[in-house]
Amino acid sequence: MKKIVNAGSAVVIGTDTFRALNNFIKKGNYTSFVILCDEHTVQHCLPVLVVHCEALRSAELIELESGEMQKNMETCVQVWSALQDMQVDKNTLIVNLGGGVITDLGGFVASVYKRGLDFVNIPTTLLAMVDASVGGKNGVDLNTIKNQIGTITLPKLVVVNPVFLQTLDERQIRNGMAEIVKVALIRDAVFFKKLSLFRSSRSFINEETIVRAVQLKQEVVKKDPYEQHLRKCLNFGHSIGHALESVCLEEGRDVLHGEAIVAGMVMETYVAFCMKRCSKVTLKAVEKMALKYYAGIPLPDSIITRMKTHIRHDKKNVNGTCWFAIAAAPGQFGMMAVNDLTLIDKAAAHYTQLYNLT
């Protein structure tokens, strides 16, 4: 088992992590437990959890409908009301068992209810294991704009157990791969080169790769927990990617977070290339990884126009100037001011041509 500690919040990774969870619960003196999950984790993951953690067999259960559409304030109110009906007190532990929606929303719900309840994240998807559950960012969407409301509150423990990855299909693995590739591109050139040599997406779900991805993110979070400077690097691909994801959410189009982020990394790197902030070699490296694993997402003019509207709401923007986090080269992070949003049109045209979507 690998243990990574940041500011008193530990991430444990491995097949024996339930032992760490049991030890944590024994020391916590909690009066009650509430498990937040969705219909998928109730079926596939909850039975595994309660077999290995006897204390949670009597936990109250709050089951949410799965999907990004549920990640909003209305769902939070429903959960808070359920907690109130259960008469939970300050010594209750919230256990978030699920993917990124569950850990994002569950962490936010716990961090503000009664001015803060302890919570544990048990991510069950690759995306949640390497990104969403780690680092203390919790929140929900507002009017389909991603993560506009939230807190930065670290979970007391994150339990990353590869047993849950056995239930994932190929598309969900690639959904999480996007965040592994992202953190490698901005923090570790050697790691990125290693990833580029993998022959299949299944190679990304080995424990060593997950550990390295989490280590890289935790190093950033430890240095800049409140995203004042360095932590902004973790937004590479997310200015355009989140905008694309939001527009697809509005239209009911089936696009996963990681798929949108990969498209965002390609387009943002192309903008960086146009602005002479990265080399053609870097651009080609990003494009090669994207083409190897991901299908292109059609970008008609109507979507591009709405994407630019969403980009103007990005949390990194300052005084009307859009700021992109970029990989200036593999392993090198930079911030780039983008005042000319016609570059988004050019990047979208380049992406469309790259995937032969015309």
Sequence and secondary structure as in RCSB ss.txt:
>XXXX:A:sequence
MKKIVNAGSAVVIGTDTFRALNNFIKKGNYTSFVILCDEHTVQHCLPVLVVHCEALRSAELIELESGEMQKNMET
CVQVWSALQDMQVDKNTLIVNLGGGVITDLGGFVASVYKRGLDFVNIPTTLLAMVDASVGGKNGVDLNTIKNQIG
TITLPKLVVVNPVFLQTLDERQIRNGMAEIVKVALIRDAVFFKKLSLFRSSRSFINEETIVRAVQLKQEVVKKDP
YEQHLRKCLNFGHSIGHALESVCLEEGRDVLHGEAIVAGMVMETYVAFCMKRCSKVTLKAVEKMALKYYAGIPLP
DSIITRMKTHIRHDKKNVNGTCWFAIAAAPGQFGMMAVNDLTLIDKAAAHYTQLYNLT
>XXXX:A:secstr
 EEEEETTEEEEESTTHHHHHHHHHHHHT SEEEEEEEHHHHHHTHHHHHHH GGGGG EEEEE  SGGG SHHH
HHHHHHHHHHTT  TTEEEEEEESHHHHHHHHHHHHHGGG  EEEEEE SHHIIIIITSSSEEEEEETTEEEEEE
EE   SEEEE GGGGGG  HHHHHHHHHHHHHHHHHH HHHHHHHHT SSGGGGGSHHHHHHHHHHHHHHHHH T
T SSGGGGGGTTHHHHHHHHHHHHHHT    HHHHHHHHHHHHHHHHHHTTSS HHHHHHHHHHHHHH       
HHHHHHHHHHHTT TT BTTBEEEEEEEETTEEEEEEE  THHHHHHHHHHHHHTT  
